[in-house]
Amino acid sequence: MSKETIVSRIIADAEAEAAEIVATAKTRAETILASARMQAEKDRLATEKEVEEKARDIREKKAAAARLDGAKILLAAKRSVIDGVYARALERMVAMSKEEAVKLSSSLLSAYADEGDTVYFAENFKYVDDVAILPIVKAKKLIISTTRVRLDGGFMLVGRKSDKNLSYGALLAADREEYQSDIAKKLF
């Protein structure tokens, strides 16, 4: 064998080995690339799913916040209407006729006054003299004070046992506490 034949053979073997290495490398690169594409697709799908979940969560939170804000606005409107009802009731109580005011005062004194209590009328109460001559005043030995107090109508009882606010505002506040939900049901 000549030198040239040996060199040709070595070159041919080297080229065959190089071609085999290149083919193996190409196959390996294609496998790695395919695997990377599959992983990228999995990552993309996972990211899309995560984004969709976060978007849905944000939408749900926004919707819940909107419902809550709407409920707050509705509740405020309902309260405003009920406030108006009680404001008009207070106006009507302050503007009661003499007969109505005296009758209400007699009923309140009968129910809440203790013997010897002092009655302090509101500055805007017009019928003090008429209430002072009621039989219940004499029967319970009530003292009618000449001092007027800042109340929104009605009077206050000051006694040894306790003080009682029987102003129209206090009476309406107690009424509201008890009947507000019934009134709201009827109105709304």
Secondary structure, DSSP 8 states (H G I E B T S, - for coil): --HHHHHHHHHHHHHHHHHHHHHHHHHHHHHHHHHHHHHHHHHHHHHHHHHHHHHHHHHHHHHHHHHHHHHHHHHHHHHHHHHHHHHHHHHHHHT--HHHHHHHHHHHHHHH--TT-EEEEBTT---HHHHHTSHHHHHTT-EE-S--B--SSEEEEE-SS-EEEEEHHHHHHHHHHHHHHHHHHHH-
